[in-house]
Amino acid sequence: MSPLNHLRPLYLLNVDEPDPRSIVLVVRTDDAGVTTGEIKLPKWEELPPGFDGPHEIDTAIKLADSYAEAYGYRAIAIDIESSQLWRGEWGELQR
């Protein structure tokens, strides 16, 4: 297996309506401080109900990464309320 197979995708801060061809990770934090992620794939790659989340953020990121690898995506659009909520341990958020 080549080393390129182990590269994480780029996490791109999404400030506009995401491209309908994108893999999107919607990150939200509730009133109790729990951060979750919901995955949105392009229409032709729709997930069965329950697979899209919301999941605990660590699980959601791993799932989004695996979908990006499986479908050949180099980046995931991140839809987050504020870029300040993104944590460094999740990966580097590109602006």
Backbone bond lengths (Angstrom), bond angles and torsions (degrees), N, CA, C in turn:
res aa  C-N    CA-C-N  psi(-1)  N-CA   C-N-CA  omega(-1)  CA-C   N-CA-C  phi
1 M - - - 1.462 - - 1.525 107.86 -
2 S 1.308 117.29 133.62 1.457 120.11 -177.65 1.521 110.85 -77.02
3 P 1.344 117.02 154.48 1.463 120.08 179.04 1.522 112.55 -61.10
4 L 1.336 117.43 -24.67 1.469 119.58 -179.83 1.521 111.52 -64.37
5 N 1.324 117.71 -25.55 1.460 120.06 -179.87 1.520 112.51 -67.64
6 H 1.324 116.89 -16.33 1.460 120.19 -176.88 1.523 112.95 -101.61
7 L 1.322 117.76 3.13 1.460 120.18 178.26 1.518 109.59 -73.01
8 R 1.310 115.06 137.35 1.463 118.88 175.02 1.517 108.26 -77.46
9 P 1.318 117.19 150.63 1.463 118.84 175.48 1.524 110.22 -69.19
10 L 1.307 115.47 162.99 1.463 120.88 172.96 1.515 108.10 -73.94
11 Y 1.318 116.50 144.67 1.463 121.61 173.92 1.520 106.30 -107.32
12 L 1.325 116.43 109.88 1.458 122.08 -174.48 1.520 110.49 -103.60
13 L 1.328 115.80 120.57 1.460 120.21 176.56 1.517 108.46 -60.66
14 N 1.298 116.30 125.09 1.454 122.41 -177.78 1.523 108.73 -102.56
15 V 1.331 116.61 115.34 1.460 119.60 -179.19 1.527 112.06 -106.84
16 D 1.308 117.06 -14.76 1.464 122.03 178.29 1.523 108.84 -113.08
17 E 1.314 115.77 -177.46 1.462 120.55 173.77 1.522 107.83 -61.75
18 P 1.342 117.64 126.08 1.459 118.57 -177.39 1.528 112.38 -64.20
19 D 1.303 114.97 148.69 1.457 121.56 175.15 1.525 107.65 -59.68
20 P 1.326 118.86 133.38 1.467 120.38 -177.41 1.529 113.27 -64.08
21 R 1.323 117.14 -11.17 1.465 120.71 177.98 1.526 112.09 -92.62
22 S 1.327 117.93 -0.53 1.463 123.13 -174.85 1.513 112.89 -85.10
23 I 1.328 114.29 155.43 1.460 120.87 161.96 1.523 104.61 -89.32
24 V 1.320 116.25 126.85 1.464 121.21 -176.42 1.529 108.60 -120.18
25 L 1.323 115.58 135.23 1.460 121.62 172.25 1.522 106.93 -111.79
26 V 1.326 116.15 113.24 1.460 122.47 179.44 1.527 107.13 -91.33
27 V 1.329 116.21 114.75 1.461 122.13 -176.24 1.525 108.18 -106.87
28 R 1.323 115.72 125.61 1.457 120.95 179.63 1.523 109.65 -135.76
29 T 1.326 115.93 148.62 1.462 122.43 175.36 1.525 107.37 -119.46
30 D 1.337 116.17 127.00 1.463 119.10 -177.84 1.525 111.15 -85.46
31 D 1.315 116.22 179.43 1.464 121.63 -177.10 1.529 112.78 -61.46
32 A 1.324 116.99 -25.33 1.465 121.23 179.51 1.530 111.95 -85.15
33 G 1.342 116.86 -0.23 1.456 120.77 178.67 1.520 114.65 86.06
34 V 1.339 117.21 10.66 1.466 121.33 178.98 1.526 108.84 -86.78
35 T 1.324 115.70 124.65 1.464 120.96 -179.78 1.524 109.14 -98.82
36 T 1.328 115.30 130.02 1.457 121.52 179.99 1.524 109.68 -127.53
37 G 1.312 114.81 165.03 1.456 120.49 177.25 1.512 110.56 -132.97
38 E 1.318 115.86 140.11 1.454 122.38 176.52 1.523 107.89 -121.16
39 I 1.319 116.66 131.64 1.452 121.79 -175.94 1.516 109.70 -97.19
40 K 1.334 115.26 134.13 1.460 121.54 175.55 1.525 107.45 -124.61
41 L 1.319 114.58 120.43 1.464 120.73 178.17 1.520 109.40 -101.39
42 P 1.333 117.33 163.63 1.464 119.21 174.31 1.527 110.22 -55.54
43 K 1.322 116.39 153.55 1.470 121.92 -175.12 1.531 112.51 -51.53
44 W 1.332 117.38 -37.38 1.466 119.65 -177.08 1.529 112.82 -76.59
45 E 1.334 117.82 -4.64 1.463 122.43 178.74 1.529 110.45 -122.74
46 E 1.319 117.62 34.53 1.466 120.53 -174.41 1.521 112.47 -57.57
47 L 1.312 114.95 141.71 1.459 121.82 178.18 1.519 110.05 -87.87
48 P 1.323 117.05 145.90 1.459 119.29 173.72 1.528 109.70 -63.29
49 P 1.329 118.24 151.95 1.462 120.85 178.96 1.530 111.31 -52.47
50 G 1.323 115.52 138.20 1.451 121.27 179.17 1.517 113.79 92.50
51 F 1.322 117.83 -24.31 1.458 120.85 179.49 1.524 111.36 -80.92
52 D 1.334 116.65 -22.28 1.459 120.40 -175.93 1.523 113.03 -83.32
53 G 1.313 117.57 -16.78 1.454 120.10 178.18 1.516 111.43 107.95
54 P 1.303 116.66 -166.29 1.460 125.23 12.75 1.529 112.18 -75.29
55 H 1.336 114.18 145.91 1.454 123.68 178.26 1.516 108.22 -118.07
56 E 1.347 116.85 162.05 1.460 119.32 169.59 1.524 106.22 -54.99
57 I 1.310 117.48 146.00 1.455 121.41 -170.56 1.526 112.78 -58.28
58 D 1.319 118.66 -40.44 1.469 119.79 179.99 1.532 111.05 -61.82
59 T 1.312 116.55 -42.01 1.463 121.31 177.65 1.518 110.46 -65.87
60 A 1.331 117.06 -43.91 1.466 121.24 -178.97 1.532 111.42 -61.33
61 I 1.316 117.05 -41.16 1.467 120.45 179.86 1.526 110.01 -65.72
62 K 1.325 117.33 -44.00 1.473 120.62 178.60 1.523 110.87 -61.92
63 L 1.323 117.43 -41.89 1.462 120.64 178.46 1.529 111.13 -65.27
64 A 1.329 116.41 -45.59 1.473 119.69 178.92 1.525 110.27 -60.13
65 D 1.336 117.12 -42.27 1.462 121.20 177.12 1.526 110.82 -59.69
66 S 1.332 116.48 -43.34 1.469 119.49 -177.78 1.528 111.21 -67.87
67 Y 1.335 118.04 -36.73 1.464 120.30 176.35 1.525 110.34 -66.88
68 A 1.326 116.37 -40.83 1.469 119.94 178.87 1.530 109.88 -60.19
69 E 1.316 116.99 -44.24 1.471 120.08 179.52 1.530 110.47 -66.00
70 A 1.325 117.02 -45.64 1.466 121.09 -176.89 1.530 112.24 -62.74
71 Y 1.326 117.27 -36.45 1.459 121.10 -176.36 1.527 113.19 -99.88
72 G 1.331 117.33 3.17 1.460 120.61 175.51 1.520 115.09 78.28
73 Y 1.318 117.52 27.30 1.469 121.33 178.36 1.527 109.58 -89.44
74 R 1.315 116.31 140.59 1.466 120.73 177.55 1.527 111.96 -98.34
75 A 1.342 116.99 -7.22 1.466 119.90 -176.79 1.528 110.08 -147.00
76 I 1.328 114.25 154.39 1.458 123.07 175.09 1.517 106.78 -124.23
77 A 1.328 116.65 128.66 1.467 121.31 176.30 1.522 108.17 -77.76
78 I 1.319 116.39 129.12 1.460 121.52 -179.71 1.529 108.80 -105.10
79 D 1.323 115.32 118.16 1.463 122.78 176.43 1.524 105.74 -103.13
80 I 1.329 116.40 105.44 1.461 121.82 -175.87 1.523 108.35 -133.74
81 E 1.323 115.73 146.72 1.470 119.97 -177.32 1.520 111.82 -59.15
82 S 1.315 117.33 -39.93 1.463 122.42 178.95 1.518 107.80 -149.79
83 S 1.319 116.78 134.49 1.466 119.66 179.54 1.531 111.37 -61.39
84 Q 1.329 117.32 -20.94 1.462 120.97 178.76 1.532 112.12 -68.90
85 L 1.333 117.63 -16.40 1.457 121.39 178.42 1.529 112.55 -81.62
86 W 1.336 117.12 -15.10 1.463 121.64 -179.59 1.523 109.05 -71.58
87 R 1.320 117.09 135.60 1.467 121.77 -179.00 1.524 109.74 -104.76
88 G 1.311 115.94 140.22 1.450 122.22 -178.36 1.520 113.96 -57.54
89 E 1.330 117.75 -31.99 1.465 119.79 -179.07 1.527 113.10 -68.78
90 W 1.334 117.18 -13.76 1.462 120.80 177.41 1.525 111.06 -81.36
91 G 1.302 117.40 -18.14 1.463 122.74 -176.27 1.517 108.84 130.40
92 E 1.320 115.78 174.03 1.463 120.48 -179.29 1.521 109.98 -86.13
93 L 1.321 116.26 125.32 1.456 121.79 178.22 1.524 109.07 -90.43
94 Q 1.329 115.94 116.16 1.470 122.18 179.02 1.532 109.18 -86.11
95 R 1.307 115.10 140.18 1.466 119.25 179.20 1.489 111.15 -105.66
